[in-house]
Amino acid sequence: MLSISSCGKSDRKYVSFKDDGVFFTVPESWHEISNATLANFEAKSKDNGAAQRLAAVKFQIAFSPSSAITAKDVFSIAPKDAPIVFLRIRNLYPTEVNSVSLNSLRDIVLPLTSWIDGSLTPPKFTLIEDEDFKDKGASGIKSVFTFAASDAKLETINQTVALSPDRSVLYVLIARCSDTCYTQNQSSLDKITNSFTIRGK
């Protein structure tokens, strides 16, 4: 069950998915892109396995200070000049459970592990942070990095990816925007990512 509420007299709102004890806070003024909007967009995808992945999603939601940001922007890796914060919670299929590793969690968006160990030549890439994430209801890894594909502008991505203790549920929180945008909004984005909590069922 989703709950979004103001934090008393604070300028922040509290976003929670109570079924899994997941919550974080975002600025009160930020624009919401709902679970339904994201699911409707993703349902149109022709990518192999997209329908199967969508069927396993328990909940997803996104926020941005810009009302111009759409579901298409949320699912695109292209850098934007407005912050995008995206939460996704999904069940893992039995065939996925045993294959999930710390490296595969790190590589949820891009092949970070191979860029870090040098087995793949990265584009413009700088690793800022790569550390374990542990909470009562899940554990995984938090990575912060900048990268650019070919001549594209630099983008900063802050991602936390974690598994439930029984390895059946995947939790992903991603905050990102162009490198310049991220620097300008780092205080707000740090508050969001640092508030991310997974208490479990």
N, CA, C and O of each residue as an XYZ file, in Angstrom:
804
protein
N       0.838     -1.188      0.000
C       0.000      0.000      0.000
C       0.878      1.244      0.000
O       1.780      1.380      0.826
N       0.606      2.145     -0.930
C       1.354      3.392     -1.036
C       0.783      4.437     -0.099
O      -0.430      4.544      0.080
N       1.685      5.208      0.495
C       1.274      6.340      1.317
C       2.195      7.507      1.016
O       3.417      7.363      1.058
N       1.616      8.665      0.712
C       2.382      9.888      0.512
C       1.769     10.949      1.401
O       0.588     11.269      1.268
N       2.556     11.493      2.299
C       2.025     12.477      3.231
C       3.067     13.531      3.539
O       4.267     13.290      3.411
N       2.603     14.697      3.945
C       3.514     15.764      4.342
C       4.115     15.431      5.693
O       3.465     14.809      6.533
N       5.355     15.844      5.903
C       6.044     15.594      7.170
C       5.770     16.756      8.124
O       6.632     17.611      8.329
N       4.575     16.785      8.704
C       4.215     17.858      9.629
C       4.289     19.197      8.938
O       3.689     19.389      7.880
N       5.032     20.139      9.534
C       5.197     21.464      8.949
C       6.441     21.532      8.071
O       6.864     22.614      7.666
N       7.013     20.394      7.786
C       8.226     20.334      6.986
C       7.924     20.660      5.529
O       6.775     20.615      5.092
N       8.974     20.989      4.790
C       8.837     21.227      3.356
C       9.079     19.944      2.571
O       9.354     19.986      1.372
N       8.975     18.796      3.253
C       9.205     17.508      2.610
C       7.981     16.608      2.756
O       7.197     16.739      3.695
N       7.841     15.690      1.801
C       6.770     14.705      1.915
C       7.369     13.313      2.048
O       8.447     13.016      1.532
N       6.641     12.492      2.746
C       7.069     11.158      3.145
C       6.415     10.164      2.193
O       5.189     10.088      2.120
N       7.219      9.410      1.471
C       6.728      8.428      0.507
C       7.001      7.044      1.072
O       8.142      6.719      1.398
N       5.963      6.229      1.188
C       6.189      4.897      1.752
C       5.388      3.834      1.014
O       4.286      4.086      0.529
N       5.965      2.643      0.941
C       5.276      1.456      0.461
C       5.240      0.506      1.645
O       6.200     -0.217      1.913
N       4.120      0.521      2.344
C       4.038     -0.123      3.650
C       4.166     -1.643      3.593
O       4.592     -2.266      4.566
N       3.798     -2.246      2.455
C       3.876     -3.704      2.354
C       5.290     -4.226      2.615
O       5.470     -5.325      3.138
N       6.291     -3.419      2.242
C       7.684     -3.832      2.415
C       8.453     -2.927      3.374
O       9.672     -3.042      3.501
N       7.742     -2.033      4.045
C       8.411     -1.146      4.996
C       9.430     -0.238      4.346
O      10.472      0.052      4.934
N       9.138      0.218      3.125
C      10.060      1.071      2.378
C       9.601      2.519      2.462
O       8.419      2.811      2.284
N      10.532      3.423      2.731
C      10.165      4.840      2.685
C      11.366      5.718      2.384
O      12.519      5.329      2.576
N      11.055      6.917      1.905
C      12.050      7.970      1.706
C      11.290      9.290      1.665
O      10.060      9.298      1.626
N      12.008     10.394      1.673
C      11.357     11.698      1.617
C      11.838     12.464      0.396
O      12.967     12.295     -0.065
N      10.948     13.316     -0.120
C      11.278     14.200     -1.238
C      10.748     15.593     -0.916
O       9.867     15.734     -0.068
N      11.266     16.620     -1.575
C      10.721     17.959     -1.352
C       9.226     18.013     -1.661
O       8.760     17.410     -2.628
N       8.501     18.721     -0.850
C       7.047     18.828     -0.974
C       6.620     19.292     -2.363
O       5.584     18.867     -2.873
N       7.415     20.158     -2.969
C       7.032     20.773     -4.243
C       7.296     19.893     -5.460
O       6.889     20.246     -6.567
N       7.966     18.757     -5.285
C       8.344     17.953     -6.441
C       7.142     17.274     -7.082
O       6.195     16.868     -6.408
N       7.209     17.166     -8.381
C       6.177     16.565     -9.227
C       6.265     15.036     -9.158
O       7.353     14.467     -9.250
N       5.124     14.386     -8.998
C       5.069     12.918     -8.913
C       4.704     12.296    -10.253
O       3.817     12.785    -10.952
N       5.389     11.222    -10.606
C       5.025     10.395    -11.754
C       4.589      9.056    -11.170
O       5.407      8.307    -10.636
N       3.326      8.768    -11.271
C       2.707      7.692    -10.494
C       3.068      6.294    -10.980
O       3.577      6.099    -12.083
N       2.787      5.344    -10.122
C       2.943      3.927    -10.434
C       2.178      3.580    -11.707
O       2.702      2.893    -12.584
N       0.929      4.060    -11.808
C       0.091      3.749    -12.970
C       0.674      4.342    -14.250
O       0.691      3.683    -15.290
N       1.149      5.577    -14.176
C       1.727      6.232    -15.353
C       2.968      5.493    -15.836
O       3.141      5.278    -17.036
N       3.825      5.106    -14.908
C       5.037      4.371    -15.268
C       4.700      3.002    -15.856
O       5.298      2.582    -16.847
N       3.747      2.311    -15.243
C       3.360      0.983    -15.725
C       2.742      1.060    -17.115
O       3.010      0.209    -17.964
N       1.912      2.080    -17.354
C       1.283      2.238    -18.668
C       2.325      2.478    -19.751
O       2.212      1.952    -20.858
N       3.339      3.275    -19.429
C       4.401      3.518    -20.409
C       5.211      2.245    -20.646
O       5.493      1.885    -21.789
N       5.578      1.574    -19.569
C       6.413      0.380    -19.693
C       5.688     -0.744    -20.426
O       6.320     -1.564    -21.093
N       4.372     -0.781    -20.304
C       3.588     -1.828    -20.958
C       3.671     -1.735    -22.484
O       3.393     -2.708    -23.184
N       4.049     -0.574    -22.988
C       4.156     -0.379    -24.440
C       5.512     -0.820    -24.985
O       5.716     -0.842    -26.199
N       6.430     -1.167    -24.104
C       7.777     -1.538    -24.536
C       7.771     -2.835    -25.343
O       7.059     -3.785    -25.019
N       8.578     -2.848    -26.396
C       8.733     -4.042    -27.234
C      10.010     -4.808    -26.887
O      10.330     -5.812    -27.523
N      10.736     -4.329    -25.876
C      11.992     -4.980    -25.499
C      11.748     -6.409    -25.026
O      10.736     -6.698    -24.387
N      12.674     -7.285    -25.342
C      12.567     -8.678    -24.929
C      12.536     -8.788    -23.399
O      13.436     -8.290    -22.723
N      11.521     -9.427    -22.866
C      11.410     -9.630    -21.425
C      10.765     -8.491    -20.676
O      10.591     -8.581    -19.461
N      10.399     -7.408    -21.368
C       9.832     -6.239    -20.688
C       8.508     -6.573    -20.003
O       8.270     -6.163    -18.867
N       7.659     -7.310    -20.690
C       6.356     -7.651    -20.116
C       6.520     -8.529    -18.879
O       5.789     -8.371    -17.902
N       7.472     -9.449    -18.920
C       7.711    -10.330    -17.776
C       8.221     -9.534    -16.578
O       7.807     -9.776    -15.445
N       9.123     -8.583    -16.833
C       9.647     -7.756    -15.741
C       8.552     -6.891    -15.139
O       8.461     -6.749    -13.919
N       7.723     -6.313    -15.999
C       6.645     -5.459    -15.512
C       5.668     -6.251    -14.649
O       5.166     -5.742    -13.647
N       5.401     -7.489    -15.035
C       4.470     -8.323    -14.272
C       4.978     -8.590    -12.863
O       4.190     -8.869    -11.958
N       6.287     -8.507    -12.673
C       6.873     -8.786    -11.357
C       6.988     -7.545    -10.479
O       7.354     -7.648     -9.308
N       6.678     -6.371    -11.035
C       6.814     -5.127    -10.276
C       5.728     -5.028     -9.207
O       4.539     -5.145     -9.502
N       6.149     -4.812     -7.976
C       5.211     -4.614     -6.875
C       4.789     -3.153     -6.787
O       3.636     -2.835     -6.495
N       5.753     -2.273     -7.048
C       5.475     -0.842     -6.936
C       6.612     -0.052     -7.555
O       7.775     -0.449     -7.483
N       6.260      1.080     -8.168
C       7.276      2.001     -8.655
C       6.701      3.412     -8.669
O       5.496      3.603     -8.837
N       7.569      4.389     -8.493
C       7.145      5.785     -8.461
C       8.364      6.647     -8.767
O       9.498      6.249     -8.501
N       8.125      7.827     -9.324
C       9.228      8.734     -9.635
C       8.840     10.155     -9.261
O       7.661     10.495     -9.163
N       9.864     10.978     -9.055
C       9.654     12.381     -8.700
C      10.689     13.243     -9.410
O      11.798     12.797     -9.706
N      10.304     14.482     -9.675
C      11.219     15.471    -10.237
C      10.702     16.860     -9.881
O       9.493     17.050     -9.752
N      11.595     17.831     -9.720
C      11.123     19.193     -9.500
C      10.488     19.782    -10.750
O       9.782     20.788    -10.675
N      10.736     19.158    -11.906
C      10.204     19.650    -13.173
C       8.990     18.845    -13.615
O       9.052     17.618    -13.698
N       7.890     19.526    -13.897
C       6.687     18.840    -14.383
C       6.839     18.415    -15.839
O       5.981     17.713    -16.374
N       7.928     18.837    -16.481
C       8.172     18.441    -17.868
C       8.748     17.027    -17.968
O       8.739     16.429    -19.044
N       9.245     16.497    -16.862
C       9.796     15.135    -16.859
C       8.660     14.126    -16.958
O       7.688     14.196    -16.206
N       8.790     13.186    -17.891
C       7.747     12.204    -18.157
C       8.234     10.791    -17.834
O       9.395     10.580    -17.482
N       7.320      9.833    -17.962
C       7.693      8.428    -17.760
C       8.783      8.011    -18.744
O       9.668      7.228    -18.396
N       8.723      8.526    -19.955
C       9.758      8.216    -20.948
C      11.132      8.652    -20.451
O      12.114      7.932    -20.627
N      11.203      9.824    -19.833
C      12.472     10.316    -19.294
C      12.972      9.436    -18.152
O      14.173      9.200    -18.018
N      12.045      8.956    -17.336
C      12.412      8.108    -16.197
C      13.105      6.835    -16.672
O      14.082      6.389    -16.070
N      12.596      6.257    -17.753
C      13.143      4.989    -18.238
C      14.281      5.160    -19.246
O      14.845      4.173    -19.718
N      14.615      6.399    -19.575
C      15.725      6.673    -20.488
C      16.991      6.948    -19.687
O      16.930      7.490    -18.584
N      18.126      6.575    -20.241
C      19.402      6.843    -19.577
C      19.956      8.208    -19.979
O      20.977      8.645    -19.448
N      19.293      8.875    -20.909
C      19.778     10.175    -21.382
C      19.793     11.189    -20.239
O      18.831     11.271    -19.475
N      20.881     11.967    -20.115
C      20.958     12.954    -19.032
C      19.942     14.067    -19.205
O      19.699     14.536    -20.317
N      19.358     14.479    -18.110
C      18.389     15.569    -18.106
C      18.905     16.688    -17.213
O      19.705     16.455    -16.306
N      18.444     17.894    -17.476
C      18.864     19.040    -16.674
C      17.900     19.314    -15.529
O      17.852     20.421    -14.994
N      17.140     18.298    -15.161
C      16.297     18.334    -13.963
C      16.461     16.995    -13.261
O      16.509     15.961    -13.927
N      16.547     16.983    -11.942
C      16.714     15.720    -11.222
C      15.547     14.760    -11.446
O      14.395     15.176    -11.574
N      15.868     13.477    -11.490
C      14.869     12.413    -11.542
C      15.191     11.428    -10.424
O      16.324     10.961    -10.307
N      14.198     11.118     -9.610
C      14.340     10.114     -8.555
C      13.326      9.011     -8.837
O      12.141      9.285     -9.025
N      13.788      7.779     -8.866
C      12.949      6.649     -9.264
C      13.103      5.505     -8.268
O      14.212      5.049     -7.989
N      11.977      5.054     -7.740
C      11.941      3.882     -6.860
C      11.231      2.744     -7.573
O      10.167      2.933     -8.163
N      11.829      1.560     -7.513
C      11.194      0.372     -8.097
C      11.374     -0.788     -7.131
O      12.474     -1.039     -6.640
N      10.293     -1.482     -6.869
C      10.307     -2.679     -6.024
C       9.693     -3.806     -6.838
O       8.559     -3.696     -7.304
N      10.433     -4.876     -7.006
C       9.855     -5.977     -7.779
C      10.274     -7.330     -7.234
O      11.347     -7.491     -6.652
N       9.395     -8.292     -7.441
C       9.698     -9.671     -7.083
C      10.688    -10.250     -8.086
O      10.669     -9.891     -9.263
N      11.539    -11.132     -7.625
C      12.429    -11.857     -8.520
C      11.811    -13.206     -8.856
O      11.212    -13.858     -8.001
N      11.963    -13.611    -10.097
C      11.493    -14.926    -10.501
C      12.455    -15.990     -9.958
O      13.630    -15.701     -9.734
N      11.968    -17.210     -9.748
C      12.829    -18.274     -9.214
C      14.126    -18.448    -10.002
O      15.172    -18.747     -9.426
N      14.054    -18.260    -11.319
C      15.257    -18.411    -12.144
C      16.265    -17.285    -11.902
O      17.446    -17.432    -12.217
N      15.807    -16.170    -11.347
C      16.696    -15.038    -11.089
C      17.348    -15.109     -9.711
O      18.466    -14.633     -9.516
N      16.641    -15.705     -8.767
C      17.057    -15.653     -7.363
C      18.493    -16.115     -7.162
O      19.275    -15.433     -6.500
N      18.845    -17.262     -7.725
C      20.179    -17.829     -7.488
C      21.280    -17.160     -8.304
O      22.465    -17.339     -8.023
N      20.885    -16.387     -9.316
C      21.899    -15.761    -10.171
C      22.257    -14.346     -9.727
O      23.190    -13.748    -10.262
N      21.531    -13.812     -8.762
C      21.795    -12.443     -8.318
C      23.041    -12.404     -7.443
O      23.190    -13.195     -6.511
N      23.930    -11.472     -7.759
C      25.155    -11.284     -6.982
C      25.330     -9.804     -6.696
O      24.586     -8.969     -7.211
N      26.314     -9.485     -5.876
C      26.606     -8.084     -5.596
C      26.968     -7.348     -6.882
O      26.599     -6.188     -7.068
N      27.685     -8.024     -7.760
C      28.062     -7.399     -9.025
C      26.851     -7.135     -9.905
O      26.764     -6.083    -10.538
N      25.920     -8.072     -9.954
C      24.738     -7.862    -10.791
C      23.851     -6.758    -10.228
O      23.173     -6.062    -10.984
N      23.853     -6.593     -8.908
C      23.128     -5.468     -8.318
C      23.786     -4.153     -8.743
O      23.101     -3.207     -9.132
N      25.103     -4.100     -8.666
C      25.839     -2.898     -9.068
C      25.581     -2.565    -10.536
O      25.545     -1.395    -10.917
N      25.402     -3.601    -11.356
C      25.263     -3.422    -12.800
C      23.813     -3.268    -13.242
O      23.494     -3.526    -14.403
N      22.941     -2.858    -12.351
C      21.507     -2.782    -12.637
C      21.198     -1.843    -13.807
O      20.261     -2.089    -14.566
N      21.982     -0.770    -13.954
C      21.756      0.197    -15.034
C      22.840      0.100    -16.098
O      22.544      0.032    -17.291
N      24.085      0.093    -15.668
C      25.243      0.090    -16.566
C      26.277     -0.921    -16.055
O      26.251     -1.277    -14.877
N      27.184     -1.389    -16.917
C      28.154     -2.429    -16.514
C      29.285     -1.877    -15.645
O      30.450     -1.906    -16.041
N      28.937     -1.379    -14.474
C      29.920     -0.731    -13.610
C      31.059     -1.663    -13.213
O      32.224     -1.267    -13.224
N      30.721     -2.896    -12.866
C      31.747     -3.834    -12.401
C      32.843     -4.011    -13.447
O      34.030     -4.003    -13.121
N      32.440     -4.170    -14.694
C      33.414     -4.358    -15.774
C      34.189     -3.081    -16.061
O      35.357     -3.137    -16.445
N      33.552     -1.936    -15.879
C      34.276     -0.669    -16.039
C      35.314     -0.510    -14.926
O      36.431     -0.050    -15.162
N      34.923     -0.898    -13.716
C      35.824     -0.741    -12.566
C      37.019     -1.685    -12.657
O      38.152     -1.281    -12.397
N      36.766     -2.951    -13.030
C      37.878     -3.921    -13.058
C      38.670     -3.891    -14.369
O      39.669     -4.595    -14.515
N      38.216     -3.072    -15.313
C      38.958     -2.902    -16.552
C      38.688     -3.928    -17.622
O      39.318     -3.888    -18.679
N      37.763     -4.855    -17.384
C      37.465     -5.867    -18.395
C      36.687     -5.279    -19.571
O      36.647     -5.871    -20.650
N      36.076     -4.125    -19.365
C      35.472     -3.352    -20.446
C      36.059     -1.951    -20.404
O      36.282     -1.392    -19.330
N      36.306     -1.395    -21.573
C      36.798     -0.023    -21.628
C      35.621      0.922    -21.445
O      34.713      0.940    -22.277
N      35.617      1.698    -20.385
C      34.470      2.561    -20.128
C      34.492      3.800    -21.005
O      35.541      4.171    -21.533
N      33.341      4.442    -21.165
C      33.323      5.769    -21.765
C      33.896      6.740    -20.732
O      34.654      6.321    -19.857
N      33.564      7.982    -20.811
C      33.964      8.910    -19.752
C      33.298      8.436    -18.465
O      32.070      8.395    -18.380
N      34.093      8.080    -17.474
C      33.533      7.427    -16.288
C      34.382      7.741    -15.068
O      35.607      7.620    -15.105
N      33.723      8.145    -13.984
C      34.394      8.368    -12.706
C      33.550      7.759    -11.597
O      32.382      8.112    -11.437
N      34.133      6.849    -10.835
C      33.440      6.255     -9.691
C      33.649      7.155     -8.478
O      34.783      7.428     -8.085
N      32.554      7.610     -7.892
C      32.616      8.512     -6.743
C      32.458      7.742     -5.438
O      33.135      8.031     -4.451
N      31.566      6.768     -5.439
C      31.278      6.003     -4.216
C      30.818      4.607     -4.606
O      30.093      4.440     -5.586
N      31.232      3.620     -3.853
C      30.811      2.238     -4.093
C      30.935      1.508     -2.763
O      32.027      1.090     -2.379
N      29.820      1.356     -2.064
C      29.885      0.801     -0.713
C      28.668     -0.062     -0.413
O      27.623      0.059     -1.052
N      28.830     -0.932      0.570
C      27.730     -1.801      0.970
C      26.571     -0.986      1.535
O      26.762      0.040      2.189
N      25.365     -1.476      1.262
C      24.150     -0.909      1.847
C      23.518     -1.990      2.707
O      23.301     -3.110      2.244
N      23.224     -1.662      3.944
C      22.584     -2.630      4.837
C      21.470     -1.951      5.613
O      21.655     -0.874      6.181
N      20.316     -2.592      5.629
C      19.195     -2.122      6.427
C      18.493     -3.342      7.008
O      18.840     -4.476      6.678
N      17.525     -3.116      7.854
C      16.844     -4.229      8.523
C      16.194     -5.174      7.520
O      16.189     -6.389      7.715
N      15.641     -4.601      6.433
C      14.875     -5.428      5.504
C      15.559     -5.763      4.197
O      14.958     -6.415      3.344
N      16.802     -5.335      4.012
C      17.495     -5.628      2.753
C      18.964     -5.242      2.854
O      19.357     -4.452      3.711
N      19.761     -5.811      1.968
C      21.170     -5.437      1.870
C      21.576     -5.464      0.406
O      20.998     -6.186     -0.406
N      22.586     -4.659      0.089
C      23.021     -4.580     -1.296
C      24.183     -3.633     -1.434
O      25.146     -3.705     -0.670
N      24.101     -2.737     -2.411
C      25.224     -1.844     -2.690
C      24.726     -0.479     -3.151
O      23.726     -0.363     -3.860
N      25.450      0.541     -2.730
C      25.173      1.907     -3.171
C      26.356      2.382     -3.994
O      27.504      2.288     -3.560
N      26.069      2.897     -5.191
C      27.120      3.389     -6.075
C      26.748      4.773     -6.582
O      25.595      5.039     -6.923
N      27.739      5.643     -6.623
C      27.567      6.977     -7.195
C      28.672      7.165     -8.221
O      29.842      6.915     -7.933
N      28.303      7.604     -9.416
C      29.298      7.728    -10.478
C      28.844      8.739    -11.524
O      27.661      9.063    -11.627
N      29.805      9.228    -12.292
C      29.493     10.056    -13.454
C      29.949      9.305    -14.697
O      30.928      8.560    -14.669
N      29.220      9.516    -15.783
C      29.628      8.905    -17.043
C      29.023      9.703    -18.193
O      28.099     10.494    -18.008
N      29.562      9.476    -19.363
C      28.998     10.062    -20.577
C      29.193      9.070    -21.705
O      30.269      8.490    -21.854
N      28.159      8.877    -22.495
C      28.245      8.013    -23.659
C      28.703      8.851    -24.851
O      28.058      9.840    -25.200
N      29.798      8.463    -25.466
C      30.392      9.161    -26.618
C      30.458     10.663    -26.361
O      31.143     11.109    -25.440
N      29.744     11.447    -27.177
C      29.826     12.904    -27.053
C      28.716     13.488    -26.178
O      28.563     14.707    -26.108
N      27.958     12.649    -25.524
C      26.861     13.145    -24.684
C      27.420     13.867    -23.463
O      28.579     13.687    -23.090
N      26.573     14.683    -22.854
C      27.003     15.401    -21.655
C      27.145     14.438    -20.481
O      26.511     13.383    -20.457
N      27.961     14.795    -19.532
C      28.159     13.973    -18.342
C      26.877     13.875    -17.525
O      26.116     14.836    -17.413
N      26.658     12.702    -16.964
C      25.509     12.462    -16.089
C      26.018     11.860    -14.782
O      26.941     11.045    -14.786
N      25.417     12.261    -13.674
C      25.728     11.650    -12.382
C      24.556     10.783    -11.953
O      23.404     11.215    -11.995
N      24.855      9.565    -11.543
C      23.834      8.614    -11.092
C      24.179      8.155     -9.680
O      25.308      7.754     -9.400
N      23.200      8.219     -8.811
C      23.312      7.737     -7.434
C      22.314      6.596     -7.306
O      21.107      6.835     -7.331
N      22.785      5.371     -7.170
C      21.882      4.214     -7.151
C      22.112      3.353     -5.915
O      23.245      3.064     -5.530
N      21.007      2.959     -5.315
C      21.029      1.979     -4.230
C      20.210      0.789     -4.688
O      19.037      0.931     -5.031
N      20.824     -0.385     -4.693
C      20.163     -1.603     -5.165
C      20.338     -2.668     -4.090
O      21.458     -2.963     -3.674
N      19.222     -3.243     -3.641
C      19.291     -4.165     -2.504
C      18.329     -5.335     -2.668
O      17.360     -5.268     -3.425
N      18.624     -6.409     -1.937
C      17.807     -7.626     -1.938
C      17.236     -7.876     -0.554
O      17.873     -7.572      0.454
N      16.033     -8.429     -0.512
C      15.459     -8.865      0.756
C      16.270    -10.042      1.292
O      16.976    -10.692      0.521
N      16.190    -10.336      2.595
C      16.979    -11.440      3.175
C      16.753    -12.788      2.497
O      17.674    -13.601      2.416
N      15.539    -13.031      2.010
C      15.275    -14.303      1.333
C      15.564    -14.233     -0.167
O      15.300    -15.186     -0.901
N      16.111    -13.096     -0.618
C      16.523    -12.884     -2.005
C      15.362    -12.912     -2.985
O      15.565    -13.166     -4.172
N      14.165    -12.660     -2.518
C      13.001    -12.743     -3.398
C      12.521    -11.391     -3.914
O      11.740    -11.334     -4.863
N      12.982    -10.302     -3.297
C      12.510     -8.967     -3.674
C      13.708     -8.051     -3.931
O      14.670     -8.023     -3.163
N      13.622     -7.309     -5.026
C      14.670     -6.364     -5.420
C      14.174     -4.937     -5.185
O      13.062     -4.581     -5.575
N      15.010     -4.133     -4.546
C      14.688     -2.733     -4.258
C      15.704     -1.844     -4.972
O      16.912     -2.039     -4.835
N      15.209     -0.869     -5.733
C      16.095      0.024     -6.480
C      15.664      1.470     -6.262
O      14.502      1.815     -6.478
N      16.590      2.307     -5.838
C      16.355      3.750     -5.779
C      17.460      4.425     -6.578
O      18.645      4.247     -6.295
N      17.059      5.203     -7.582
C      18.017      5.893     -8.442
C      17.714      7.385     -8.442
O      16.571      7.796     -8.641
N      18.741      8.186     -8.218
C      18.645      9.644     -8.333
C      19.681     10.072     -9.365
O      20.843      9.673     -9.279
N      19.271     10.877    -10.339
C      20.218     11.214    -11.399
C      19.823     12.500    -12.110
O      18.672     12.935    -12.055
N      20.787     13.088    -12.766
C      20.590     14.164    -13.738
C      21.950     14.517    -14.312
O      22.953     13.909    -13.940
N      22.000     15.482    -15.205
C      23.285     15.868    -15.777
C      24.242     16.248    -14.649
O      23.818     16.626    -13.557
N      25.527     16.141    -14.933
C      26.528     16.382    -13.899
C      26.396     17.781    -13.294
O      26.483     17.945    -12.077
N      26.189     18.780    -14.138
C      26.020     20.152    -13.647
C      24.771     20.263    -12.793
O      24.793     20.874    -11.724
N      23.686     19.675    -13.261
C      22.420     19.671    -12.515
C      22.592     18.975    -11.172
O      22.088     19.451    -10.154
N      23.300     17.853    -11.167
C      23.472     17.096     -9.920
C      24.239     17.926     -8.893
O      23.887     17.956     -7.714
N      25.275     18.589     -9.352
C      26.055     19.437     -8.446
C      25.191     20.540     -7.849
O      25.285     20.842     -6.659
N      24.352     21.136     -8.685
C      23.482     22.218     -8.226
C      22.419     21.726     -7.247
O      21.970     22.479     -6.382
N      22.020     20.467     -7.383
C      20.932     19.917     -6.564
C      21.409     18.848     -5.582
O      20.599     18.090     -5.049
N      22.708     18.784     -5.344
C      23.254     17.675     -4.550
C      22.690     17.620     -3.136
O      22.446     16.534     -2.611
N      22.482     18.767     -2.521
C      21.952     18.767     -1.160
C      20.588     18.086     -1.100
O      20.346     17.254     -0.225
N      19.698     18.436     -2.024
C      18.367     17.820     -2.064
C      18.447     16.336     -2.382
O      17.747     15.528     -1.772
N      19.297     15.977     -3.336
C      19.409     14.576     -3.732
C      20.037     13.727     -2.631
O      19.651     12.574     -2.438
N      21.000     14.289     -1.913
C      21.589     13.560     -0.783
C      20.550     13.303      0.307
O      20.525     12.225      0.900
N      19.698     14.284      0.570
C      18.652     14.097      1.583
C      17.706     12.972      1.183
O      17.279     12.177      2.020
N      17.386     12.916     -0.099
C      16.479     11.867     -0.586
C      17.128     10.494     -0.445
O      16.547      9.585      0.148
N      18.327     10.347     -0.988
C      18.964      9.023     -0.981
C      19.351      8.583      0.430
O      19.307      7.393      0.743
N      19.727      9.531      1.276
C      20.079      9.171      2.656
C      18.857      8.808      3.495
O      18.982      8.151      4.528
N      17.674      9.236      3.050
C      16.448      8.909      3.790
C      15.888      7.539      3.406
O      14.970      7.041      4.058
N      16.432      6.928      2.356
C      15.914      5.657      1.850
C      16.076      4.566      2.906
O      17.183      4.276      3.359
N      14.959      3.976      3.281
C      14.924      2.976      4.352
C      14.110      1.764      3.913
O      13.042      1.908      3.317
N      14.620      0.569      4.211
C      13.906     -0.678      3.912
C      13.806     -1.472      5.209
O      14.778     -2.098      5.632
N      12.659     -1.450      5.829
C      12.473     -2.168      7.092
C      12.053     -3.612      6.879
O      12.208     -4.443      7.774
N      11.525     -3.917      5.705
C      11.057     -5.267      5.432
C       9.622     -5.468      5.868
O       8.984     -4.572      6.421
N       9.135     -6.657      5.608
C       7.730     -6.965      5.896
C       7.502     -7.149      7.392
O       6.377     -7.414      7.817
